[in-house]
Amino acid sequence: MQDSFYLTETPRSEAAVFGRKSIPAIEFDPDVSRGLCARGNYCQELISHKDRVFRAKIGTSFFSANKVARELSEAMLSGSCKRVAILLDGSLTLEETEKALALADKLGTKLVAPLPAEDMAIAPFKNKFSFDAISKATTNVVVGDAFTLCPTIARLLHDARSLGRRNTMVAIDTVPGRTGWFAHPELIAPVGKVPMLLDAISSIISGGSIDELPLSELGVNAGDLSWAVDAIKSASGNGNIIFTPGWHFVDPFAVAAAAQRLAEIANIGFAAIPIATNSRGIYRLLAAAKCDIAGTYAAIRSGEIDALLAFDCDPTEALPGIEIPKIFGLTGQLHTTGYDIATHFIPSTYLFEKKGRILGTEEDIIKLDQNSVGLEISGAGAIIDSIFGGVIPVSPDLELMVAEPIEVGSGPVANSGIPKGDIIAFGHGNVLHHGDGRYTRRMDFPFLRAQLDLTAAELPKSLAEKLGLVEGDKIKITGYHGEAVLDVKIAEWLSDGTILVPMHNPVARGLFDWGKSPVLGPVAVKIKKA
């Protein structure tokens, strides 16, 4: 499983090296006496989780999975069900995705989209790098907070960051993050200006002059920018630019495009890393089938659908405020919020319990062969077959179908626009949580660390003092699209006018207009003590 780091919230000067305090403990090891992979522990806990569900149901009555699938199919094919939307979790295999597309064709819908929706902004890009190359690189440029969002990449970046080998890491973001504590330099650009900053670096490498750049508009000084340019130049043929967007950027598609251009000009590797395991592979199949991805989110948000199928994801937690249609079919593993709301529910297996293929981060095909022994539940693919009414064949060319992304001139989903206000809220991740948190919020392991990681907004000390707040107080955050009540956590390293909200918590996700702008970029908010 993936390695992970637990990075203590300490400024760079006090925590610039990894050590025992930086590594998560093995499962149920509150004394942190042993260090091991957090996500491996998650899989162990999920398999035998107390809230795991094994029985299919219609409403509140239990039936066999096959009966629920037949009833669900009949309901959707009835004359009263005219508009159907389908959501696919980013952990589905390529085979399951192809089956879902066949079901969509039978139901006469092109409203098919993945969750997490925020992955779609970078899904069209093709990666050109290797994990091994990251750990051996002369320079790694990291855009976004990889040390929080992508534990595997964090480990490799640390392996490369050896001052004895004169290697370096350049961090670029719109808000300070854990990655920046281990980088030199850390370039913090104003909101919406990261593409412009990346293009500026490209122009200098191509022979342009730093003196001609609008440094104040880019938010950087000449010394740091020159250092970054020199480090990238020195890495030609042995460097990488890694983009882990999370929720820090107004237009992740534009950032990824600028990062890819820089990689080509500087002759270094490039990777855009989504949140979910197979989001990129799923996107390529949906794009080839001409699914209306952006229109799916918009239709669900506006309530303009008669039925919603959610395979192995829970839109009630990922997309807060969703209007539930008269038919809501759901597959999943845990008793999440959607379990009680779904009109039809069928239990399914986790990704690590499946057979099938996914598109790897290195553009390779990863074959899964992890069918669990003894479980009398099916994967999403078999469930889709049951709803369809027969076994859906899988194309022998499936791997070729995802080998190349379809070129697009703009992002498949809209960006959020540059927010205007005195306080800007950025969605933020956590090394012990994943995505919308529907799994990790229900585990014991993350709670060995801190309850505030789940329920708190992080505020700069100056803003907290101005509002008369101390850590643990409750605040009401109000934005144009919604509001959230969260606890206060003080982050002295944050700049004034900036707050971070936990995107693994549905309460915080309710601040963002996922129907109009699925990238869930930064938003202007107001804060008061609750």
C-alpha positions as CSV (number, residue, x, y, z in Angstrom):
1,M,0.0,0.0,0.0
2,Q,1.0,3.6,-0.1
3,D,3.4,5.2,2.3
4,S,2.2,8.3,4.1
5,F,3.7,11.0,6.2
6,Y,2.1,12.7,9.2
7,L,3.6,16.2,9.0
8,T,3.4,18.1,12.3
9,E,2.1,21.7,12.0
10,T,5.5,23.3,12.8
11,P,7.2,26.1,10.9
12,R,10.0,25.1,8.5
13,S,12.7,26.2,10.8
14,E,11.6,23.7,13.4
15,A,10.5,20.8,11.2
16,A,12.6,20.7,8.1
17,V,13.5,17.0,8.4
18,F,11.5,13.9,8.6
19,G,11.6,11.8,11.8
20,R,9.5,9.6,14.0
21,K,7.1,12.4,14.7
22,S,6.5,12.9,11.0
23,I,5.4,9.3,10.3
24,P,2.0,7.9,11.1
25,A,1.7,5.0,13.6
26,I,0.7,1.5,12.7
27,E,-3.0,0.8,13.3
28,F,-4.2,1.5,16.8
29,D,-0.8,2.6,18.0
30,P,-1.5,5.8,19.9
31,D,2.0,6.0,21.3
32,V,3.5,6.2,17.8
33,S,6.1,3.6,18.8
34,R,6.0,2.0,15.4
35,G,5.8,3.7,12.0
36,L,3.9,2.2,9.0
37,C,1.7,3.0,6.1
38,A,-1.5,4.8,7.1
39,R,-3.5,3.7,4.0
40,G,-2.5,0.1,4.5
41,N,-4.0,0.4,8.0
42,Y,-7.1,1.9,6.5
43,C,-7.7,-1.1,4.3
44,Q,-7.4,-3.4,7.3
45,E,-9.9,-1.4,9.3
46,L,-12.4,-1.0,6.4
47,I,-12.6,-4.7,5.7
48,S,-14.0,-5.4,9.1
49,H,-15.5,-2.0,9.8
50,K,-18.5,-2.1,12.2
51,D,-20.5,0.0,9.8
52,R,-19.9,-2.2,6.8
53,V,-23.2,-3.1,5.1
54,F,-23.9,-6.5,3.6
55,R,-27.6,-6.5,2.7
56,A,-29.4,-4.9,-0.3
57,K,-32.5,-3.0,0.4
58,I,-35.4,-1.1,-1.2
59,G,-36.4,1.7,1.2
60,T,-36.1,0.1,4.6
61,S,-36.9,-3.5,3.5
62,F,-34.2,-6.0,2.8
63,F,-34.1,-8.1,-0.3
64,S,-31.6,-10.0,-2.4
65,A,-29.2,-7.9,-4.4
66,N,-30.6,-9.3,-7.7
67,K,-34.2,-8.4,-6.7
68,V,-33.1,-4.8,-5.8
69,A,-31.3,-4.5,-9.1
70,R,-34.3,-5.7,-11.1
71,E,-36.7,-3.4,-9.3
72,L,-34.2,-0.5,-9.8
73,S,-34.0,-1.3,-13.5
74,E,-37.8,-1.4,-13.9
75,A,-38.2,1.9,-12.1
76,M,-35.7,3.7,-14.3
77,L,-37.1,2.2,-17.5
78,S,-40.7,3.2,-16.7
79,G,-42.3,6.0,-18.7
80,S,-42.2,8.4,-15.8
81,C,-38.4,8.3,-15.5
82,K,-37.3,10.5,-18.4
83,R,-33.9,11.9,-17.3
84,V,-31.3,9.7,-15.5
85,A,-27.8,10.8,-14.2
86,I,-25.0,8.4,-13.3
87,L,-22.1,9.1,-10.9
88,L,-19.0,6.9,-10.9
89,D,-16.5,6.8,-8.0
90,G,-13.0,7.4,-9.1
91,S,-12.0,4.0,-7.7
92,L,-14.1,2.1,-10.3
93,T,-12.1,-0.1,-12.6
94,L,-12.0,0.5,-16.4
95,E,-14.2,-2.6,-16.9
96,E,-16.8,-1.2,-14.4
97,T,-16.7,2.2,-16.2
98,E,-17.3,0.6,-19.6
99,K,-20.3,-1.4,-18.2
100,A,-21.7,1.8,-16.7
101,L,-21.5,3.5,-20.1
102,A,-23.4,0.6,-21.6
103,L,-26.1,1.0,-19.0
104,A,-26.2,4.7,-19.7
105,D,-26.8,4.0,-23.4
106,K,-29.7,1.6,-22.5
107,L,-31.2,4.3,-20.3
108,G,-30.7,6.9,-23.0
109,T,-28.6,9.3,-21.1
110,K,-25.3,11.1,-21.6
111,L,-25.4,12.5,-18.0
112,V,-22.5,10.5,-16.7
113,A,-19.7,11.9,-14.5
114,P,-17.1,10.9,-11.9
115,L,-16.7,11.8,-8.3
116,P,-14.7,13.5,-7.0
117,A,-15.8,16.2,-9.4
118,E,-12.8,18.3,-8.7
119,D,-10.5,15.7,-10.4
120,M,-12.1,16.6,-13.8
121,A,-10.1,19.8,-14.2
122,I,-6.8,17.9,-14.6
123,A,-8.1,14.6,-16.0
124,P,-7.5,15.5,-19.7
125,F,-3.7,15.6,-19.2
126,K,-1.2,12.9,-20.0
127,N,1.6,12.3,-17.5
128,K,5.1,11.9,-18.6
129,F,7.3,10.9,-15.6
130,S,8.2,7.9,-13.4
131,F,8.1,7.5,-9.7
132,D,11.7,6.4,-9.8
133,A,12.7,9.6,-11.6
134,I,11.2,11.7,-8.8
135,S,13.3,10.2,-6.1
136,K,16.5,10.7,-8.2
137,A,15.7,14.1,-9.7
138,T,18.1,17.1,-9.4
139,T,15.1,19.4,-9.0
140,N,11.4,18.7,-8.4
141,V,8.9,21.5,-8.9
142,V,5.8,20.9,-6.8
143,V,2.7,22.9,-7.6
144,G,0.1,22.5,-4.8
145,D,0.5,20.8,-1.4
146,A,1.7,17.3,-2.4
147,F,2.9,16.6,1.1
148,T,-0.7,16.7,2.3
149,L,-2.6,15.4,-0.7
150,C,-0.3,12.6,-2.1
151,P,1.6,10.5,0.4
152,T,3.3,8.4,-2.2
153,I,4.7,11.4,-4.0
154,A,5.7,13.0,-0.7
155,R,7.9,10.0,0.1
156,L,9.6,10.2,-3.3
157,L,10.1,13.9,-3.0
158,H,11.7,13.5,0.3
159,D,14.1,10.8,-1.1
160,A,15.2,13.3,-3.7
161,R,15.5,16.2,-1.3
162,S,19.0,15.5,-0.1
163,L,21.1,18.6,0.4
164,G,24.2,16.3,0.3
165,R,23.4,15.6,-3.3
166,R,22.8,19.3,-4.0
167,N,19.2,18.5,-5.0
168,T,16.4,20.9,-4.4
169,M,12.6,21.2,-4.4
170,V,10.7,24.3,-5.6
171,A,7.2,24.8,-4.2
172,I,4.5,26.9,-6.0
173,D,1.1,27.5,-4.5
174,T,-1.5,30.2,-3.8
175,V,-1.4,29.5,0.0
176,P,1.4,28.3,2.2
177,G,1.3,24.6,2.8
178,R,3.3,21.7,4.3
179,T,5.1,21.2,1.1
180,G,6.6,24.6,1.3
181,W,8.3,23.9,4.6
182,F,10.6,21.5,2.8
183,A,11.2,23.6,-0.3
184,H,13.5,26.4,-1.4
185,P,12.2,28.6,-2.6
186,E,8.5,28.5,-1.9
187,L,6.7,30.8,-4.4
188,I,3.3,32.0,-3.2
189,A,1.4,33.6,-6.1
190,P,-1.8,35.7,-5.7
191,V,-5.1,33.8,-6.3
192,G,-5.5,33.1,-10.0
193,K,-1.9,34.0,-10.9
194,V,-0.2,30.6,-10.8
195,P,-0.5,30.0,-14.6
196,M,1.0,33.4,-15.2
197,L,3.9,32.6,-12.9
198,L,4.6,29.2,-14.5
199,D,4.6,30.9,-18.0
200,A,6.9,33.5,-16.6
201,I,9.4,30.8,-15.6
202,S,9.0,29.3,-19.0
203,S,9.8,32.6,-20.7
204,I,13.0,33.1,-18.7
205,I,14.2,29.6,-19.5
206,S,13.5,30.3,-23.1
207,G,15.8,33.3,-23.0
208,G,13.5,36.1,-21.6
209,S,14.6,38.6,-19.0
210,I,13.4,38.6,-15.4
211,D,13.6,42.4,-15.5
212,E,10.7,42.5,-18.0
213,L,8.3,40.5,-15.7
214,P,5.6,42.1,-13.5
215,L,7.0,40.7,-10.3
216,S,4.6,42.5,-8.0
217,E,1.6,41.1,-9.9
218,L,3.2,37.6,-9.7
219,G,3.7,38.0,-5.9
220,V,7.4,36.9,-6.0
221,N,10.7,38.6,-5.6
222,A,13.5,38.5,-8.1
223,G,15.9,36.5,-5.9
224,D,13.5,33.6,-5.3
225,L,12.4,33.6,-8.9
226,S,16.0,33.5,-10.1
227,W,16.8,30.7,-7.7
228,A,13.8,28.7,-9.0
229,V,14.7,29.3,-12.6
230,D,18.3,28.2,-12.1
231,A,17.2,25.1,-10.2
232,I,14.9,24.1,-13.1
233,K,17.5,24.8,-15.7
234,S,20.0,22.6,-14.0
235,A,17.5,19.7,-13.9
236,S,17.1,19.4,-17.7
237,G,16.7,15.7,-18.4
238,N,16.6,14.9,-14.6
239,G,13.7,16.9,-13.1
240,N,10.0,16.9,-12.7
241,I,7.0,19.2,-12.3
242,I,4.3,17.6,-10.1
243,F,0.8,19.2,-9.9
244,T,-1.5,18.2,-7.0
245,P,-4.3,20.8,-7.2
246,G,-6.5,19.9,-4.3
247,W,-8.7,22.9,-3.9
248,H,-6.1,25.8,-3.9
249,F,-6.5,27.0,-7.5
250,V,-9.1,29.0,-9.3
251,D,-8.4,27.2,-12.6
252,P,-6.6,23.9,-12.2
253,F,-6.9,23.2,-15.9
254,A,-4.9,26.4,-16.8
255,V,-2.4,25.6,-14.1
256,A,-1.9,22.1,-15.4
257,A,-1.5,23.4,-19.0
258,A,1.1,25.9,-17.9
259,A,2.9,23.3,-15.9
260,Q,3.0,21.0,-18.9
261,R,4.3,23.8,-21.1
262,L,7.1,24.4,-18.6
263,A,8.0,20.7,-18.5
264,E,8.4,20.6,-22.2
265,I,10.5,23.8,-22.4
266,A,12.7,22.8,-19.5
267,N,13.0,19.1,-20.6
268,I,11.7,17.7,-17.3
269,G,8.9,15.2,-16.4
270,F,5.3,16.2,-15.9
271,A,2.5,14.7,-13.8
272,A,-1.0,16.0,-12.7
273,I,-2.1,13.9,-9.8
274,P,-5.9,13.6,-9.1
275,I,-7.5,12.7,-5.8
276,A,-9.0,9.4,-6.8
277,T,-7.1,6.3,-8.0
278,N,-8.6,6.0,-11.5
279,S,-10.2,9.4,-12.2
280,R,-8.0,9.9,-15.3
281,G,-8.9,6.5,-16.8
282,I,-12.6,7.0,-16.1
283,Y,-12.5,10.4,-17.7
284,R,-10.9,9.1,-20.9
285,L,-13.7,6.5,-21.4
286,L,-16.4,9.1,-20.6
287,A,-14.8,11.7,-22.9
288,A,-14.6,9.1,-25.7
289,A,-18.3,8.3,-25.2
290,K,-19.1,12.1,-25.4
291,C,-20.7,12.1,-21.9
292,D,-21.8,15.5,-20.7
293,I,-19.7,15.7,-17.6
294,A,-20.3,19.3,-16.6
295,G,-23.9,19.0,-17.5
296,T,-24.3,16.1,-15.1
297,Y,-23.2,18.1,-12.1
298,A,-25.4,21.0,-13.2
299,A,-28.5,18.8,-13.7
300,I,-28.1,17.1,-10.3
301,R,-27.6,20.5,-8.6
302,S,-30.7,22.0,-10.2
303,G,-32.8,18.9,-9.5
304,E,-33.6,18.4,-13.2
305,I,-33.3,14.6,-13.0
306,D,-35.8,11.8,-12.3
307,A,-33.3,9.2,-11.2
308,L,-29.7,9.1,-10.0
309,L,-27.4,6.1,-9.9
310,A,-24.3,6.5,-7.8
311,F,-21.8,3.6,-8.1
312,D,-19.5,3.3,-5.1
313,C,-19.7,7.0,-4.2
314,D,-22.0,9.0,-2.0
315,P,-23.1,12.3,-3.6
316,T,-25.0,13.3,-0.4
317,E,-21.6,13.7,1.2
318,A,-19.4,14.7,-1.8
319,L,-22.0,17.2,-3.1
320,P,-23.8,18.8,-0.1
321,G,-27.2,20.3,-0.8
322,I,-28.0,17.8,-3.5
323,E,-31.7,17.5,-4.3
324,I,-32.5,13.8,-4.2
325,P,-34.7,12.6,-7.1
326,K,-37.6,10.2,-6.8
327,I,-35.3,7.3,-7.7
328,F,-31.9,7.1,-6.0
329,G,-29.8,4.0,-6.5
330,L,-26.6,3.6,-4.6
331,T,-23.9,1.0,-4.2
332,G,-21.3,1.2,-1.4
333,Q,-19.6,-0.5,1.5
334,L,-20.3,1.6,4.6
335,H,-23.4,3.0,6.2
336,T,-22.8,6.6,4.9
337,T,-25.4,9.3,4.7
338,G,-26.8,8.1,1.4
339,Y,-27.5,4.7,2.7
340,D,-30.5,5.9,4.7
341,I,-31.7,8.2,1.8
342,A,-31.4,5.8,-1.1
343,T,-34.5,4.3,-2.6
344,H,-32.4,1.3,-3.7
345,F,-29.1,0.2,-2.1
346,I,-26.8,-2.7,-3.1
347,P,-23.6,-3.5,-1.1
348,S,-20.4,-3.6,-3.1
349,T,-16.7,-4.3,-2.7
350,Y,-13.8,-1.9,-2.2
351,L,-11.2,-1.2,-4.9
352,F,-8.6,-3.4,-3.0
353,E,-11.1,-6.3,-3.1
354,K,-11.6,-6.3,-6.9
355,K,-10.3,-7.7,-10.1
356,G,-9.9,-5.4,-13.0
357,R,-7.7,-2.7,-14.5
358,I,-7.0,0.9,-13.7
359,L,-4.9,3.6,-15.4
360,G,-1.8,4.2,-13.4
361,T,-0.3,7.5,-12.6
362,E,2.7,6.6,-14.8
363,E,0.3,6.0,-17.7
364,D,0.6,2.2,-17.3
365,I,-2.2,-0.3,-16.8
366,I,-2.4,-1.7,-13.3
367,K,-4.1,-5.1,-13.0
368,L,-5.9,-5.8,-9.8
369,D,-6.4,-9.4,-8.6
370,Q,-7.6,-9.0,-5.1
371,N,-11.0,-10.7,-5.0
372,S,-11.8,-11.2,-1.3
373,V,-12.5,-14.7,-0.1
374,G,-15.8,-15.3,1.7
375,L,-17.6,-12.1,0.9
376,E,-21.1,-12.7,-0.6
377,I,-21.2,-9.3,-2.2
378,S,-20.2,-8.2,-5.7
379,G,-18.2,-5.5,-7.3
380,A,-19.9,-2.6,-9.1
381,G,-19.4,-4.3,-12.4
382,A,-21.5,-7.3,-11.5
383,I,-24.1,-5.0,-10.0
384,I,-24.3,-3.0,-13.2
385,D,-24.8,-6.3,-15.1
386,S,-27.7,-7.1,-12.9
387,I,-29.3,-3.7,-13.4
388,F,-28.7,-4.0,-17.2
389,G,-30.3,-7.4,-17.3
390,G,-27.3,-9.4,-18.6
391,V,-23.5,-9.6,-18.6
392,I,-22.2,-6.6,-20.5
393,P,-19.1,-7.6,-22.6
394,V,-15.9,-5.7,-22.1
395,S,-14.0,-4.4,-25.2
396,P,-10.8,-6.2,-26.0
397,D,-9.4,-2.8,-26.9
398,L,-10.1,-1.3,-23.4
399,E,-6.4,-0.6,-22.7
400,L,-6.0,1.2,-26.1
401,M,-9.1,3.2,-25.4
402,V,-7.4,4.9,-22.4
403,A,-3.9,5.1,-23.8
404,E,-4.3,8.6,-25.1
405,P,-6.5,11.4,-23.7
406,I,-8.8,13.3,-26.1
407,E,-7.2,16.7,-26.7
408,V,-9.3,19.6,-25.4
409,G,-8.8,23.3,-25.6
410,S,-10.4,24.1,-22.2
411,G,-11.3,22.3,-19.0
412,P,-14.2,19.9,-19.1
413,V,-15.7,21.7,-16.1
414,A,-15.9,25.4,-15.3
415,N,-13.4,27.2,-13.0
416,S,-14.5,29.2,-10.0
417,G,-13.4,32.7,-11.0
418,I,-11.1,34.9,-8.8
419,P,-12.9,35.5,-5.5
420,K,-13.2,39.1,-4.2
421,G,-13.4,39.8,-0.5
422,D,-11.4,40.5,2.6
423,I,-11.3,36.8,3.6
424,I,-10.7,33.9,1.1
425,A,-11.5,30.3,2.0
426,F,-9.4,27.6,0.4
427,G,-10.4,24.0,0.6
428,H,-7.7,22.0,2.3
429,G,-6.7,18.3,2.6
430,N,-5.3,16.3,5.5
431,V,-2.6,13.6,5.4
432,L,-4.9,11.3,7.5
433,H,-8.0,11.9,5.4
434,H,-8.8,11.3,1.8
435,G,-11.1,13.0,-0.7
436,D,-14.5,13.8,0.7
437,G,-13.6,11.7,3.8
438,R,-16.5,9.3,3.6
439,Y,-14.2,6.5,4.6
440,T,-11.6,8.2,6.8
441,R,-14.1,10.1,8.9
442,R,-15.6,6.8,10.0
443,M,-12.3,5.2,11.0
444,D,-10.5,5.1,14.3
445,F,-7.0,5.6,13.0
446,P,-7.3,9.4,12.1
447,F,-8.7,10.1,15.6
448,L,-5.5,9.0,17.2
449,R,-4.2,12.4,16.0
450,A,-6.6,15.3,16.6
451,Q,-10.3,15.8,16.5
452,L,-9.8,19.3,15.1
453,D,-8.4,17.8,11.9
454,L,-12.0,16.8,11.1
455,T,-14.0,19.7,12.3
456,A,-11.9,22.8,12.2
457,A,-11.2,25.7,9.9
458,E,-7.6,26.9,10.1
459,L,-7.2,30.6,10.7
460,P,-4.1,32.8,10.8
461,K,-3.3,34.1,14.3
462,S,-3.8,37.7,13.2
463,L,-7.3,37.0,12.0
464,A,-8.2,35.0,15.1
465,E,-7.0,37.8,17.4
466,K,-8.9,40.4,15.4
467,L,-12.2,38.4,15.8
468,G,-11.5,37.6,19.4
469,L,-11.2,33.8,18.7
470,V,-9.2,31.1,20.4
471,E,-8.5,27.6,19.3
472,G,-11.6,25.4,19.9
473,D,-14.1,28.2,19.4
474,K,-16.9,27.8,16.9
475,I,-17.3,30.1,13.9
476,K,-19.9,30.6,11.3
477,I,-18.5,30.9,7.8
478,T,-20.8,32.4,5.2
479,G,-20.1,32.4,1.5
480,Y,-22.2,33.2,-1.6
481,H,-23.1,29.6,-2.0
482,G,-23.6,28.4,1.5
483,E,-22.5,28.4,5.1
484,A,-20.6,26.2,7.6
485,V,-20.1,26.1,11.3
486,L,-16.7,24.8,12.2
487,D,-14.2,24.9,15.1
488,V,-11.2,27.2,15.1
489,K,-7.7,25.9,14.7
490,I,-4.8,28.5,14.8
491,A,-2.3,28.2,12.0
492,E,0.4,30.8,12.6
493,W,2.0,30.2,9.2
494,L,-1.1,31.4,7.3
495,S,-1.2,34.9,5.9
496,D,-3.9,37.3,6.9
497,G,-7.1,37.1,5.0
498,T,-6.7,33.4,4.3
499,I,-8.5,30.5,5.9
500,L,-8.4,26.8,5.2
501,V,-11.5,24.6,5.4
502,P,-11.5,20.7,5.7
503,M,-12.7,19.3,2.4
504,H,-13.0,15.8,4.0
505,N,-16.0,17.3,5.9
506,P,-19.3,17.7,4.1
507,V,-20.1,20.8,6.2
508,A,-17.1,22.6,4.7
509,R,-17.8,21.4,1.2
510,G,-21.2,23.1,1.4
511,L,-19.5,26.4,1.0
512,F,-18.7,25.7,-2.7
513,D,-21.0,25.8,-5.7
514,W,-20.2,22.3,-7.1
515,G,-23.0,22.5,-9.7
516,K,-21.6,25.6,-11.5
517,S,-17.9,25.1,-10.6
518,P,-17.0,21.5,-9.8
519,V,-13.3,22.4,-9.3
520,L,-14.3,23.8,-5.8
521,G,-11.8,26.6,-6.0
522,P,-11.3,29.3,-3.4
523,V,-14.3,31.5,-2.4
524,A,-14.8,34.8,-0.6
525,V,-16.4,34.4,2.8
526,K,-17.3,36.2,6.0
527,I,-16.7,34.9,9.5
528,K,-18.3,35.5,12.9
529,K,-18.2,33.7,16.2
530,A,-21.0,31.1,16.4
